[in-house]
Amino acid sequence: MKTIVAYRSKSGYTKKYAQMIAQELGCDIKEDPVLSDIIGYDTVIYGGGMYAGGLNGVKLITGNLDKLSGSKIALFAVGSNPGREHEMKPFWDRVLKGTQGIGHFYLRGGFDFDKLTSGDKVLMKMLKVRLQSKKQRTEDEQGMLDAYDTPVDFTDKENIKPLIAFVRSA
Ligand SMILES: Cc1cc2nc3c(=O)[nH]c(=O)nc-3n(C[C@H](O)[C@H](O)[C@H](O)COP(=O)(O)O)c2cc1C
C-alpha cells in the first residue's frame, strides 16, 4: 500500500506531526505539495495549520476529489485551540462540505509569535488588542493571550493514534 503524508506548515507544528506520522507508517512525506505529488497513492494524508477557521492548503484535496477518487484520504488540522467540539464541528463542516468518507482529525499544535510571517504578526496583534480589551476572558482566551509571551507546544505523539488507526483500517 503506497501512502504519502503531504503538508503545509507555517511555523513548524504541522511539520512535526507530519514527520511523526510518516515515521510511524514508514511512508513518503512531502512539504508544500502540488497535485502531481499526491496522485497515484493508495492513501493520501494531508495536514495543515488552522488559520482564521480555515485549513491551510486543503483546497489541494477538496478541490481535486475527482482526481483522488481512487485514494483513501485522511485530513489533519493543527491549531492552537484545545479541540473542543463546538469549535471543531463547524470547522470540519466548512472544510468537508458534506463529503463522506474522508477521515478527519484534529491534532493540537501550538503558537509561537516569533515564528509568524509579518502579515500574520499584524493579524495576531489585532487579536491581542481585542483580547486585552475584554473585561472577562474565557480560559481559552486567557491561554491564547499568555501564549504571546511564552510560546506553547502541545504536539504529542499520542495524538496521532486515531489517524494511524484510520489509515490502517480496511
Ligand atoms: C493569523 C493566524 C490565525 C490563526 N487561526 C487559528 C484558528 O482559527 N484556530 C486555531 O486553533 N489556531 C489558529 N491559529 C494558530 C495556528 O493554527 C497554530 O499556531 C498552528 O500550530 C500552526 O501550525 P503550523 O505552524 O504548522 O502552520 C492561528 C494563527 C495565526 C498566526
The ligand as a MOL file (V3000), in Angstrom:
LIG
                    3D

  0  0  0     0  0            999 V3000
M  V30 BEGIN CTAB
M  V30 COUNTS 31 33 0 0 0
M  V30 BEGIN ATOM
M  V30 1 C -3.2790 34.5100 11.6790 0
M  V30 2 C -3.4800 33.2530 12.4960 0
M  V30 3 C -4.7490 32.6930 12.6100 0
M  V30 4 C -4.9330 31.5280 13.3860 0
M  V30 5 N -6.1920 30.9910 13.4790 0
M  V30 6 C -6.3930 29.8890 14.2640 0
M  V30 7 C -7.6860 29.3260 14.3970 0
M  V30 8 O -8.6600 29.7730 13.8110 0
M  V30 9 N -7.8240 28.2430 15.2230 0
M  V30 10 C -6.7530 27.6980 15.9000 0
M  V30 11 O -6.9230 26.7360 16.6410 0
M  V30 12 N -5.4990 28.2040 15.7560 0
M  V30 13 C -5.2980 29.2760 14.9590 0
M  V30 14 N -4.0310 29.7960 14.8030 0
M  V30 15 C -2.8920 29.1080 15.4320 0
M  V30 16 C -2.2310 28.1110 14.4660 0
M  V30 17 O -3.1730 27.2570 13.8940 0
M  V30 18 C -1.2150 27.2670 15.2570 0
M  V30 19 O -0.1430 28.0980 15.6370 0
M  V30 20 C -0.7180 26.0420 14.4980 0
M  V30 21 O 0.0150 25.2450 15.4000 0
M  V30 22 C 0.1350 26.4430 13.3110 0
M  V30 23 O 0.5830 25.3120 12.6070 0
M  V30 24 P 1.7630 25.4440 11.5160 0
M  V30 25 O 2.9040 26.1010 12.2270 0
M  V30 26 O 2.0940 24.0630 11.1380 0
M  V30 27 O 1.2330 26.2460 10.3670 0
M  V30 28 C -3.8190 30.9350 14.0520 0
M  V30 29 C -2.5520 31.5060 13.9150 0
M  V30 30 C -2.3650 32.6480 13.1550 0
M  V30 31 C -0.9860 33.2210 13.0330 0
M  V30 END ATOM
M  V30 BEGIN BOND
M  V30 1 1 1 2
M  V30 2 1 2 3
M  V30 3 2 2 30
M  V30 4 2 3 4
M  V30 5 1 4 5
M  V30 6 1 4 28
M  V30 7 2 5 6
M  V30 8 1 6 7
M  V30 9 1 6 13
M  V30 10 2 7 8
M  V30 11 1 7 9
M  V30 12 1 9 10
M  V30 13 2 10 11
M  V30 14 1 10 12
M  V30 15 2 12 13
M  V30 16 1 13 14
M  V30 17 1 14 15
M  V30 18 1 14 28
M  V30 19 1 15 16
M  V30 20 1 16 17
M  V30 21 1 16 18
M  V30 22 1 18 19
M  V30 23 1 18 20
M  V30 24 1 20 21
M  V30 25 1 20 22
M  V30 26 1 22 23
M  V30 27 1 23 24
M  V30 28 2 24 25
M  V30 29 1 24 26
M  V30 30 1 24 27
M  V30 31 2 28 29
M  V30 32 1 29 30
M  V30 33 1 30 31
M  V30 END BOND
M  V30 END CTAB
M  END
